[in-house]
Amino acid sequence: MKKLEGKVAVITGSSRGIGRAIALEFARNGAKIIVNYNKSKENAEAVVSEIKKIGSDAVAIKADVSKETDAKKLFDEARKAFGKIDILVNNAGVYIHNEATEFNDKNWNAVLDTNLKSVMLCTKEAVSEMQKHKSGTIVNIASTWGMINYGGAPAYGASKAGIVFLTKRFAKEFGPNIRVNAIAPGMIDTEMTARDSEEHIRQYSSEATLKRIGKPEEVAKAVLFLASDDSSYITGEVIIVDGGYNLRE
């Protein structure tokens, strides 16, 4: 029996990177997937094709999940496509590297709206559906940036710390039938990380206990654990997936 057999999962920002890896991992475990994207229809349709080759089903839905009308549209179309929603993965996110003195309203709002406001909007829509069936799981993609005092990205860190808070708040509010947890990745090999300098990647790897950066598939397997019945007695928790970087001295 596949771990997500018969389940329908909405994964925000799943046309690439960690979101794509989660979509494929869920599909391999029997879930039907809503591949959400905001910009690249081509990338989203490619993920849908990969999922269908695996033997599951998927549809790509364009929505800017930082906007209330788009978030509502996403879930309306998801219900039309597959009739229900069992799992939500709040993965959509952006990163802007600026020191506090360099920040402005535009950058702050872009990061907080995409990373944090979207979690509130999508959770609201998903829970309204999950409560009808008295079951559901939500996994939020936070970051170690929201738990450790990194420099250079105050809005990103604040948004991810906010996700940690919302995870715990939602777990309490929507239990006992809906579980809410989070994953906090460290540095993962994605397009976002590709913009980092080789020196930064080497430094992270040297300080991480496992001496390397992570792979999107490694995050996806942790998300699968929290989305499946394997974690049926876990809610309100944040699992760090960072190769032991947080253990550095």
Rosetta silent file (secondary structure, phi, psi, omega in degrees, C-alpha in Angstrom):
SEQUENCE: MKKLEGKVAVITGSSRGIGRAIALEFARNGAKIIVNYNKSKENAEAVVSEIKKIGSDAVAIKADVSKETDAKKLFDEARKAFGKIDILVNNAGVYIHNEATEFNDKNWNAVLDTNLKSVMLCTKEAVSEMQKHKSGTIVNIASTWGMINYGGAPAYGASKAGIVFLTKRFAKEFGPNIRVNAIAPGMIDTEMTARDSEEHIRQYSSEATLKRIGKPEEVAKAVLFLASDDSSYITGEVIIVDGGYNLRE
SCORE:     score description
SCORE:     0.000 S_00000001
   1 L     0.000  125.424  177.555    0.000    0.000    0.000 S_00000001
   2 L   -72.607  147.319 -170.320    1.397    3.379   -1.011 S_00000001
   3 L   -65.322  -26.245 -178.055    1.547    5.891    1.827 S_00000001
   4 L  -120.593   26.072 -178.400   -0.693    8.496    0.176 S_00000001
   5 L   -54.914  127.180  177.498   -2.936    6.220   -1.871 S_00000001
   6 L    81.130   -0.217 -179.064   -6.192    8.000   -2.757 S_00000001
   7 L   -89.648  153.969  174.793   -5.079   11.346   -1.318 S_00000001
   8 E  -117.233  126.761 -175.939   -5.189   14.718   -3.087 S_00000001
   9 E  -120.932  130.406  170.295   -2.362   17.156   -2.336 S_00000001
  10 E   -98.586  122.261 -179.707   -2.074   20.867   -3.098 S_00000001
  11 E  -121.952  110.084 -177.654    1.586   21.900   -3.212 S_00000001
  12 L   -75.677  145.275  179.305    2.213   25.614   -3.636 S_00000001
  13 L    59.748   46.143 -172.160    5.200   26.669   -5.704 S_00000001
  14 L  -107.409   22.472  178.148    5.706   23.152   -7.034 S_00000001
  15 L   -86.806   -7.127 -179.186    6.947   23.802  -10.561 S_00000001
  16 L  -162.338  173.449  171.693   10.595   23.592   -9.498 S_00000001
  17 H    58.114 -138.713 -178.222   13.034   23.019   -6.650 S_00000001
  18 H   -62.244  -40.103 -179.905   11.828   21.581   -3.358 S_00000001
  19 H   -60.617  -42.283  176.941    8.178   21.874   -4.405 S_00000001
  20 H   -62.074  -45.130 -179.670    8.780   19.787   -7.521 S_00000001
  21 H   -61.620  -39.115  177.689   10.608   17.141   -5.497 S_00000001
  22 H   -64.777  -44.799 -179.941    7.702   16.969   -3.043 S_00000001
  23 H   -58.034  -44.845 -179.089    5.187   16.636   -5.884 S_00000001
  24 H   -69.222  -39.725  178.467    7.083   13.727   -7.416 S_00000001
  25 H   -64.153  -43.205  177.400    7.622   11.984   -4.069 S_00000001
  26 H   -62.509  -42.113 -179.656    3.919   12.285   -3.241 S_00000001
  27 H   -63.099  -40.271  177.755    2.982   10.968   -6.690 S_00000001
  28 H   -63.001  -21.351  179.936    5.235    7.943   -6.240 S_00000001
  29 L  -103.834   19.362  168.102    3.273    7.281   -3.057 S_00000001
  30 L    96.773   -1.587 -177.432   -0.121    7.371   -4.748 S_00000001
  31 L   -82.067  149.016  167.349   -1.290   10.967   -4.332 S_00000001
  32 E   -89.455  141.041 -167.410   -2.959   13.078   -6.994 S_00000001
  33 E  -120.883  133.358  165.053   -1.207   16.423   -7.214 S_00000001
  34 E   -94.278  109.346  179.277   -2.194   20.040   -7.731 S_00000001
  35 E   -89.559  104.481 -179.680    0.971   21.589   -9.182 S_00000001
  36 E   -90.860  138.389  175.806    0.725   25.271   -8.335 S_00000001
  37 E  -143.966  162.839  177.365    2.822   27.839  -10.166 S_00000001
  38 L  -118.141  -31.663 -174.145    2.851   31.602  -10.602 S_00000001
  39 L  -118.277  -52.837 -169.531    5.210   32.261  -13.531 S_00000001
  40 L   -99.365   97.002  174.989    6.384   29.247  -15.519 S_00000001
  41 H   -64.074  -37.213 -179.448    3.536   27.252  -17.050 S_00000001
  42 H   -59.342  -46.206  179.225    6.115   25.272  -19.015 S_00000001
  43 H   -64.169  -41.591 -179.108    7.868   24.091  -15.836 S_00000001
  44 H   -64.006  -43.764  179.701    4.561   23.233  -14.170 S_00000001
  45 H   -66.276  -30.627  176.576    3.341   21.219  -17.151 S_00000001
  46 H   -66.081  -39.319  177.148    6.656   19.369  -17.189 S_00000001
  47 H   -65.312  -42.385  177.358    6.079   18.328  -13.574 S_00000001
  48 H   -57.802  -43.753  179.108    2.539   17.202  -14.473 S_00000001
  49 H   -62.229  -42.124  178.236    3.996   15.074  -17.285 S_00000001
  50 H   -61.782  -41.357 -179.615    6.525   13.500  -14.924 S_00000001
  51 H   -64.140  -40.769 -179.648    3.755   12.675  -12.454 S_00000001
  52 H   -68.550  -32.401  175.408    1.662   11.012  -15.143 S_00000001
  53 H   -66.514  -31.617  177.307    4.653    8.932  -16.218 S_00000001
  54 H   -66.857  -28.793 -179.911    4.930    7.762  -12.619 S_00000001
  55 L   113.419    7.396  176.352    1.346    6.543  -12.904 S_00000001
  56 L  -106.770 -168.830 -178.593   -0.500    9.130  -10.840 S_00000001
  57 L  -126.867  153.700 -178.310   -2.540   12.152  -11.901 S_00000001
  58 E  -160.369  155.837  170.969   -1.935   15.896  -11.677 S_00000001
  59 E  -135.269  147.696  176.825   -3.083   19.264  -12.923 S_00000001
  60 E   -98.144  131.353 -179.447   -1.195   22.553  -13.089 S_00000001
  61 E  -129.927  122.640  178.100   -2.982   25.602  -11.689 S_00000001
  62 E   -80.403  129.055  176.698   -1.637   29.137  -11.973 S_00000001
  63 L  -165.105  133.274  171.425   -2.154   31.240   -8.851 S_00000001
  64 L   -87.677   98.290 -170.478   -0.242   33.917   -6.983 S_00000001
  65 L   -72.657    0.506  172.588   -0.897   32.521   -3.515 S_00000001
  66 L   -84.633   -3.051  179.616    0.070   35.810   -1.861 S_00000001
  67 L  -113.313  132.784 -174.659   -3.250   37.194   -3.154 S_00000001
  68 H   -59.790  -42.639 -178.699   -6.535   36.230   -1.529 S_00000001
  69 H   -65.320  -38.639  179.399   -8.485   35.953   -4.783 S_00000001
  70 H   -69.123  -39.989  178.759   -5.830   33.727   -6.350 S_00000001
  71 H   -61.759  -43.033  178.602   -5.616   31.484   -3.289 S_00000001
  72 H   -63.262  -42.194  179.019   -9.374   30.982   -3.362 S_00000001
  73 H   -61.728  -41.041 -179.891   -9.238   30.244   -7.101 S_00000001
  74 H   -56.724  -47.189 -176.067   -6.499   27.666   -6.548 S_00000001
  75 H   -77.725  -30.487  173.812   -8.589   25.669   -4.115 S_00000001
  76 H   -62.596  -44.787 -179.470  -11.803   26.064   -6.092 S_00000001
  77 H   -71.215  -31.724  176.838  -10.054   24.631   -9.151 S_00000001
  78 H   -64.228  -43.500  178.429   -8.416   21.902   -7.071 S_00000001
  79 H   -64.765  -38.611  178.126  -11.817   20.741   -5.846 S_00000001
  80 H   -64.696  -35.809 -177.037  -13.169   20.799   -9.400 S_00000001
  81 H   -72.496  -45.249 -171.263  -10.227   18.711  -10.583 S_00000001
  82 H  -129.186    0.265  171.577  -10.217   15.988   -7.932 S_00000001
  83 L    84.893  -13.374 -177.959  -13.243   16.564   -5.701 S_00000001
  84 L  -162.881  173.908  175.432  -11.434   17.008   -2.399 S_00000001
  85 L  -139.232  118.418 -179.390   -8.270   18.188   -0.640 S_00000001
  86 L  -103.009  -32.295 -172.257   -6.478   15.955    1.858 S_00000001
  87 E  -135.493  137.120  170.954   -3.022   17.524    2.071 S_00000001
  88 E  -122.916  129.433  170.440   -1.647   21.049    1.782 S_00000001
  89 E  -115.142  111.560  177.581    2.059   21.784    1.497 S_00000001
  90 E   -84.778   92.825 -173.867    2.787   25.504    1.886 S_00000001
  91 L  -111.831  -23.583 -174.386    6.030   25.638   -0.065 S_00000001
  92 L   -54.092  134.974 -179.809    5.884   28.839   -2.166 S_00000001
  93 L  -166.068  156.609  174.268    8.667   31.234   -1.244 S_00000001
  94 L  -132.578  157.302  179.793   11.096   33.904   -2.373 S_00000001
  95 L  -130.806  127.965  174.005   14.457   35.045   -1.024 S_00000001
  96 L  -126.538  123.575 -177.566   15.911   38.545   -1.215 S_00000001
  97 L   -94.205  108.048  175.548   19.347   39.149    0.277 S_00000001
  98 L  -146.740  144.014  169.349   19.580   42.610    1.798 S_00000001
  99 L   -72.717  162.289 -176.827   20.920   44.022    5.022 S_00000001
 100 H   -57.345  -38.264 -177.472   18.357   45.800    7.190 S_00000001
 101 H   -72.529  -12.661 -178.803   19.622   49.237    6.159 S_00000001
 102 H   -99.164   -6.073 -172.269   19.135   48.373    2.461 S_00000001
 103 L   -77.495  156.875  177.172   15.576   47.149    2.738 S_00000001
 104 L  -142.407  172.939 -176.971   12.513   48.932    1.370 S_00000001
 105 H   -57.458  -42.839 -176.238    8.745   48.456    1.317 S_00000001
 106 H   -60.219  -49.409 -179.552    8.745   46.673   -2.033 S_00000001
 107 H   -65.834  -44.416 -179.451   11.251   44.014   -0.985 S_00000001
 108 H   -59.085  -48.501 -177.644    9.751   43.563    2.473 S_00000001
 109 H   -66.538  -37.671  179.762    6.233   43.111    1.124 S_00000001
 110 H   -61.082  -43.764 -178.093    7.371   40.758   -1.658 S_00000001
 111 H   -73.597  -49.546 -176.908    9.028   38.409    0.833 S_00000001
 112 H   -66.556  -37.660  179.905    6.455   38.579    3.636 S_00000001
 113 H   -67.663  -46.944 -177.336    3.482   38.267    1.291 S_00000001
 114 H   -70.312  -44.026 -172.781    4.856   35.312   -0.661 S_00000001
 115 H   -82.979  -37.635 -171.154    6.418   33.431    2.239 S_00000001
 116 H  -111.556  -49.929  179.814    4.071   34.149    5.144 S_00000001
 117 H   -59.385  -37.346  179.795    0.799   35.670    4.010 S_00000001
 118 H   -61.186  -34.579  178.475    0.384   32.826    1.509 S_00000001
 119 H   -63.554  -43.739  178.269    0.526   30.313    4.366 S_00000001
 120 H   -63.715  -47.059 -176.356   -2.362   32.062    6.093 S_00000001
 121 H   -65.134  -45.950 -176.905   -4.435   32.361    2.902 S_00000001
 122 H   -72.116  -36.078  176.885   -3.903   28.787    1.702 S_00000001
 123 H   -63.390  -42.737  177.728   -4.384   27.285    5.142 S_00000001
 124 H   -55.765  -46.978 -178.236   -7.689   29.120    5.482 S_00000001
 125 H   -68.335  -42.787 -178.052   -8.912   27.659    2.181 S_00000001
 126 H   -66.748  -43.110 -176.639   -7.626   24.142    2.843 S_00000001
 127 H   -64.838  -35.886  178.685   -8.991   23.919    6.363 S_00000001
 128 H   -59.976  -32.271  176.552  -12.481   24.929    5.258 S_00000001
 129 H   -80.488  -44.540 -177.384  -12.457   21.827    3.061 S_00000001
 130 H   -63.332  -35.535 -178.630  -10.686   19.526    5.533 S_00000001
 131 H   -65.528  -26.797  177.596  -13.085   20.349    8.338 S_00000001
 132 H   -63.468  -34.749 -176.879  -15.983   19.021    6.255 S_00000001
 133 H  -102.783   -1.111  179.258  -14.348   15.584    6.279 S_00000001
 134 L    55.439   40.378  175.229  -12.769   15.949    9.744 S_00000001
 135 L  -163.458  153.694  176.270   -9.339   15.003    8.446 S_00000001
 136 E   159.790  158.698  176.125   -6.324   16.517    6.756 S_00000001
 137 E  -132.719  141.270  177.462   -2.631   17.269    7.033 S_00000001
 138 E  -126.227  131.556  175.966   -0.730   20.492    6.436 S_00000001
 139 E  -123.861  122.123  178.888    3.035   20.745    6.085 S_00000001
 140 E   -99.894  138.809  176.244    4.662   24.172    6.014 S_00000001
 141 E   -95.591  101.827  177.304    8.117   24.745    4.562 S_00000001
 142 L   -90.613 -140.555  178.253    9.899   26.988    7.022 S_00000001
 143 L  -171.947  153.070  173.111   13.694   27.352    7.164 S_00000001
 144 H   -64.110  -18.669  176.145   16.550   27.272    9.597 S_00000001
 145 H   -63.222  -22.399  177.970   16.781   30.995    8.749 S_00000001
 146 H   -89.826    1.539 -175.814   13.692   31.420   10.924 S_00000001
 147 L  -127.100  -16.654 -177.940   15.329   29.615   13.844 S_00000001
 148 L  -124.659  147.982 -175.531   18.993   30.672   13.769 S_00000001
 149 L   -82.795   76.249  172.875   20.398   34.212   13.760 S_00000001
 150 L   -78.937  162.177  174.369   21.743   34.439   10.201 S_00000001
 151 L  -105.738  163.207  167.434   22.688   37.786    8.710 S_00000001
 152 L    92.013   -2.477 -179.371   21.758   39.424    5.443 S_00000001
 153 L  -153.456   67.303 -174.408   18.076   38.603    4.975 S_00000001
 154 H   -62.191  -38.378 -179.771   15.906   40.054    7.745 S_00000001
 155 H   -68.440  -41.652  178.817   12.615   39.768    5.858 S_00000001
 156 H   -61.839  -47.944  179.058   13.289   36.167    4.849 S_00000001
 157 H   -61.281  -42.400  179.349   14.210   35.202    8.396 S_00000001
 158 H   -63.952  -40.510 -179.429   11.177   37.003    9.814 S_00000001
 159 H   -64.837  -40.101 -178.301    8.860   35.303    7.315 S_00000001
 160 H   -74.896  -33.607  173.369   10.200   31.853    8.151 S_00000001
 161 H   -64.703  -36.221  176.622   10.049   32.506   11.899 S_00000001
 162 H   -63.407  -36.709  177.999    6.432   33.507   11.320 S_00000001
 163 H   -64.992  -39.822  177.262    5.786   30.164    9.642 S_00000001
 164 H   -59.514  -45.103  178.452    7.147   28.360   12.708 S_00000001
 165 H   -62.472  -48.120 -178.325    4.699   30.307   14.890 S_00000001
 166 H   -61.982  -35.537  177.824    1.742   29.700   12.576 S_00000001
 167 H   -57.011  -47.835 -179.074    2.538   25.990   12.462 S_00000001
 168 H   -70.357  -39.648  179.698    2.161   25.718   16.220 S_00000001
 169 H   -64.913  -45.333 -179.056   -0.833   28.039   16.344 S_00000001
 170 H   -67.305  -37.888  178.807   -2.692   26.176   13.578 S_00000001
 171 H   -58.658  -43.521  179.036   -1.902   22.771   15.093 S_00000001
 172 H   -68.050  -43.058 -174.153   -3.588   23.851   18.310 S_00000001
 173 H   -71.335  -37.153 -171.668   -6.487   25.586   16.584 S_00000001
 174 H  -103.638   -0.704  174.178   -7.395   22.890   14.051 S_00000001
 175 L   -70.178  163.526    8.742   -6.773   19.729   16.083 S_00000001
 176 L   -91.874   -4.973 -170.840   -7.680   17.018   16.758 S_00000001
 177 L   -91.819  -18.878 -179.737   -8.627   16.076   13.195 S_00000001
 178 E  -117.406  123.529  178.498   -6.169   18.208   11.212 S_00000001
 179 E   -97.151  140.228  179.940   -2.440   17.893   11.835 S_00000001
 180 E  -131.586  122.186  179.139   -0.088   20.800   11.090 S_00000001
 181 E  -138.061  176.530  179.915    3.691   20.473   11.060 S_00000001
 182 E  -142.163  154.956  170.110    6.685   22.092    9.391 S_00000001
 183 E  -112.589  136.790  176.321   10.030   21.275    7.832 S_00000001
 184 E  -117.602   92.222  179.351   12.926   23.702    8.288 S_00000001
 185 E   -73.446  154.055  167.210   15.495   23.033    5.570 S_00000001
 186 L   -92.652 -139.854  179.778   19.008   24.349    5.640 S_00000001
 187 L   -77.283  122.351 -177.211   20.936   24.918    2.426 S_00000001
 188 E  -121.575  145.199 -176.669   19.450   22.754   -0.323 S_00000001
 189 L   -75.900   87.208  179.688   20.695   22.325   -3.891 S_00000001
 190 L  -132.286 -179.957  176.332   18.035   24.291   -5.819 S_00000001
 191 H   -60.969  -33.838  177.883   17.902   27.196   -8.254 S_00000001
 192 H   -62.801  -44.269 -179.857   17.744   29.526   -5.254 S_00000001
 193 H   -70.220  -28.231 -179.250   20.995   28.112   -3.867 S_00000001
 194 H   -60.811  -20.418  177.750   22.599   28.247   -7.309 S_00000001
 195 L   -80.165  -12.794  178.747   22.714   32.032   -6.902 S_00000001
 196 L   -73.578  157.038  177.736   24.956   31.652   -3.852 S_00000001
 197 L   -73.936  153.351  176.340   28.703   31.946   -4.199 S_00000001
 198 H   -60.196  -33.615  179.428   30.814   28.801   -4.296 S_00000001
 199 H   -63.787  -41.894  179.773   32.576   30.133   -1.221 S_00000001
 200 H   -64.475  -41.889  179.493   29.281   30.317    0.715 S_00000001
 201 H   -65.038  -41.146  177.865   28.347   26.769   -0.284 S_00000001
 202 H   -64.201  -40.540 -179.691   31.808   25.489    0.726 S_00000001
 203 H   -64.018  -45.470  178.674   31.565   27.282    4.064 S_00000001
 204 H   -59.293  -48.190 -177.737   28.130   25.805    4.793 S_00000001
 205 H   -60.031  -39.761 -178.109   29.324   22.330    3.835 S_00000001
 206 H   -68.428  -29.411 -177.607   32.403   22.596    6.032 S_00000001
 207 H   -91.669  -18.369  177.721   30.289   23.640    9.056 S_00000001
 208 L   -74.755  142.786 -179.448   27.481   21.111    8.552 S_00000001
 209 L   -59.633  -36.401 -178.700   27.915   17.842   10.447 S_00000001
 210 L   -88.585    1.230  169.997   27.281   15.839    7.251 S_00000001
 211 L    61.771   35.004  176.113   29.757   18.038    5.298 S_00000001
 212 L  -164.584  167.351  170.912   27.509   18.848    2.340 S_00000001
 213 L   -87.003  167.188 -175.045   24.393   20.723    1.331 S_00000001
 214 E   -90.565  170.772  176.402   21.113   18.844    0.994 S_00000001
 215 L  -109.325  147.083  178.559   19.125   17.571   -1.966 S_00000001
 216 H   -54.425  -36.147 -179.086   15.489   18.498   -2.674 S_00000001
 217 H   -64.231  -28.640  178.846   14.588   14.801   -2.549 S_00000001
 218 H   -72.677  -34.837  173.385   15.835   14.602    1.039 S_00000001
 219 H   -68.443  -42.395 -177.854   13.473   17.378    2.064 S_00000001
 220 H   -59.005  -38.271 -179.936   10.653   15.714    0.122 S_00000001
 221 H   -67.940  -34.510  175.697   11.021   12.475    2.068 S_00000001
 222 H   -68.324  -38.246  177.503   10.724   14.356    5.357 S_00000001
 223 H   -65.679  -40.989  176.825    7.599   16.110    4.061 S_00000001
 224 H   -57.402  -43.532  178.693    6.160   12.736    3.026 S_00000001
 225 H   -56.737  -46.938 -177.572    6.667   11.484    6.570 S_00000001
 226 H   -72.709  -25.993 -179.371    4.707   14.404    8.033 S_00000001
 227 H   -83.496  -18.676 -174.267    1.965   14.175    5.395 S_00000001
 228 L   -99.612  174.186  178.593    1.412   10.442    5.848 S_00000001
 229 H   -71.104   -6.297  175.033    0.021    8.304    8.649 S_00000001
 230 H   -61.000  -25.051 -179.141    3.603    7.471    9.628 S_00000001
 231 H  -112.316   33.859 -171.010    3.443   10.675   11.700 S_00000001
 232 L   -61.993  -18.068  179.112   -0.135   10.203   12.931 S_00000001
 233 L  -112.706   26.351  179.360    0.725   11.243   16.511 S_00000001
 234 L  -121.718  125.815  173.216    2.813   14.289   15.564 S_00000001
 235 L  -152.966  149.737 -179.954    1.435   17.820   15.294 S_00000001
 236 L    74.968   18.616 -176.112    2.775   21.309   15.937 S_00000001
 237 L  -109.061  156.933  176.557    6.361   20.210   15.348 S_00000001
 238 E  -123.114  119.136  178.309    9.214   21.548   13.217 S_00000001
 239 E   -99.744  122.200  178.732   11.730   19.067   11.804 S_00000001
 240 E   -83.792  128.233  177.944   15.103   20.552   10.882 S_00000001
 241 E  -123.467   83.857 -172.613   16.623   19.113    7.699 S_00000001
 242 L  -138.558   15.878  178.799   20.004   20.813    7.480 S_00000001
 243 L    65.389   19.773  179.439   22.699   18.124    7.673 S_00000001
 244 L    81.815   17.694  178.828   23.498   19.148   11.234 S_00000001
 245 H   -62.835  -33.345 -178.573   24.461   22.731   10.381 S_00000001
 246 H   -69.243   -9.718 -179.443   22.587   23.944   13.451 S_00000001
 247 H   -90.269   -3.208 -175.317   24.961   21.901   15.632 S_00000001
 248 L   -61.202  154.406 -177.847   28.045   23.902   14.658 S_00000001
 249 L  -103.741    0.000    0.000   30.061   25.479   17.443 S_00000001
